[in-house]
Amino acid sequence: MREYSQEKVDEAINEMLKGSKIPNVLICGQTGTGKSSAVNFLFKEKIAGVGDGEPCTRDIHLYKSENVNIYDSEGYEIGGEKQAHYEKMIFDEFLSTKKKLNDEDAVHLIWYAISGAGTRFTDLDIKLIKRMKTERFHVCVLLTKIDEMDENQLETMLLELKKELPATEIFRLSIVTNPEEVQRYCDWNKLVAWSHSKLPDIFKDRFVAGLKDGLVEKKKQAHIALGFATAAAAAVPVSPIPFSDAVLLVPIQTGMIVKILSIYGIKIADSSILSLIGSVGISALGKSLAGNLIKLIPGLGSILGTVINSTVAAGITGAIGKALIEICHKQCLDMLDGKKTPFNIEEMLTSMSFMSLVKKFSEEK
């Protein structure tokens, strides 16, 4: 019986993961708008304003995380000289070198924060946002601290902003969760959707992986990874492959599993996937998976030890990916609900509940 190459497994995993790069987000605006609080509310780990950061200019610091980099400006204060300095700093000292969107050091998104607490914005806010758009940056407005406004104030300020910035997306935000009705007015999910849509593809995986929520976008990215793996699996059976160990499919399916887990922000080091990547672990897992699938899916038993055609290879790979996405989605929902559910990838992949999901998706037409 042939054994798959560990080198091929590593190669497949690296191929899956190297297509993901860390996006850069600039958050700016007047002092006291709650820029850092908004960023930290959105992502799973606190990023902006934590520690000293890495100085980029006199007034901008870079805060790095595993999945997103935040350029945090110190904000500006009212006063002609201070405002002129802020505009010069933002454009001449910083954004002038950050325009090529596909570059790793570019600014891929700009979140311009305006506080609802003061129920007003300045001429400089409008001027800067318009200039950012003119220079082809992806910029939106974060209308923060809406919990400090009444409904009439909120509606009036939105109308005024839309009049000044008719082609700019404006998102109502608050980090207040009590009382709960405050969040009903918030546009966190819309902000995530807008940001995801504006990012170049190579930066989308890491962005969604870092989010607390963003489950719609996580699922989109996971299905993209699933599509690549399914296409690769369909191209494999150019020669006979024993189903019992499916030598050439192991790297593809392992890479897909690692990719989907990373998109959902499930840290690989925290699960048992690393132990599975060793030859014994993957071999045992592959045989267990094959054995259980043969019992559950009618017709597979008849091809045991023979050729897996492209339809079967793609179908099984797709079913495994869809089942994993469903389980990761539920895991994230549980975490949002405050449930600290353990996640052991080895136990999950060999469980009958997972096999039942694979069977379900295998039977879909």
Secondary structure, 3 states (H helix, E strand, C coil): CCCCCHHHHHHHHHHHHHCCCCCEEEEEEECCCCHHHHHHHHECCCCCCCCCCEECCCCEEEEECCCCEEEEECCECCCHHHHHHHHHHHHCCCHHHCCCCCCCCCCCEEEEEEECCCCCCCHHHHHHHHHHHHCCCCEEEEEECHHHCCHHHHHHHHHHHHHHCCCCCEEECCCCCCCCHHHHCCCHHHHHHHHHHHCCHHHHHHHHHCECCCHHHHHHHHHHHHHHHHHHHHCCCCCCCCCCCCCCHHHHHHHHHHHHHHHCCCCHHHCCHHHHCCHHHHHHHHHHHHHHHHHHCCCCHHHCCCCCCHHHHHHHHHHHHHHHHHHHHHHHHHHHCCCCCCCCHHHHHCCHHHHHHHHHHHCCC
